[in-house]
Amino acid sequence: MRTTLGPKAMLKMIIDMMGQVQLTNDGNAILREIDVTHPAAKGMIELARTQDEEVGDGTTSVIILAGEMLVAAEPFLVQNIHPTRIVKAYFNALDDAIKIIDEKLCTKVNLDDPNQIIDLVTSCLGTKFTHRYNDLMCSLAIEAVKKVIVTDEDGKKDIDIKRHVRIEKIPGGSINESTVIDGVMFEKDVLHQKMKRRIENPRILLLDCNIEYKKGENQTDVLMQDEKDFEALLRIEDEWTKKVCDEIIALKPDLVITEKGISGLLIFLLMLRRLILIFFLNRFGASLLHESWNHCFEKTEEDRQ
């Protein structure tokens, strides 16, 4: 871990269980791939994870500092000094350190001053692999955080970057083409090549149900005496699909997003309208979309029935 700290830090090549290769000097990213059984080592890994969640930076520094504190405590253990007394001394040192930081080292940051904010972010990115793109990365990070700031009634600001900020990697291009999008992004394609690929200010329908004909499979007994009976079954399925299509069209959406299955006939019928795009989206992506839209209507299976 020592060689990953500082301006001359070196990257570590990590190969995870899936065989993917990652180059990083982030302490938490390195330690979370290590499988250890020693309780003290597990505590160090948990320390790095907590630092990353609470602060977002300084994971390597915390691990090295904690290791040096353990080294400093070893001579006292050799002298048979009880561990509780050593821990109490560390707590006293913590109080003194906090007092010195508050009185001499702390500086007040003006959130309305962009230069101060950029200086703070630059100090975090100075040892990262992207330090050559410092100006771009700083501006992207600051812009992304400003978009997800939530201020409560007491004036306290809450920033949940784990939930509301997502980094999407698209193959091709360069880092200089990176940008912040104010909204929700998901990489999905339309379900028919003749459907539109660009639409502005759409009416969106988000479905949390299947829009394909539910077949009985082994739960249904059907007696067919001739080919007309089989044609009747197919006709019932087509009529149901057309009915669902008419219900969707009646809402006049421009974009339909579904989490579950959709029949091929319904895709074709919607394509004929030349107004509707259809995506498959998982539950998490759909929940983000639902939160991001101020005016969103949702039609569940109960509503459709």
Beta strands, then each sheet from edge to edge (+ up, - down):
strand 1: 12-15
strand 2: 21-24
strand 3: 149-151
strand 4: 157-159
strand 5: 204-207
strand 6: 255-258
strand 7: 277-280
strand 8: 297-299
sheet 1: 1+ 2-
sheet 2: 3+ 4-
sheet 3: 7+ 6+ 5+ 8+
end
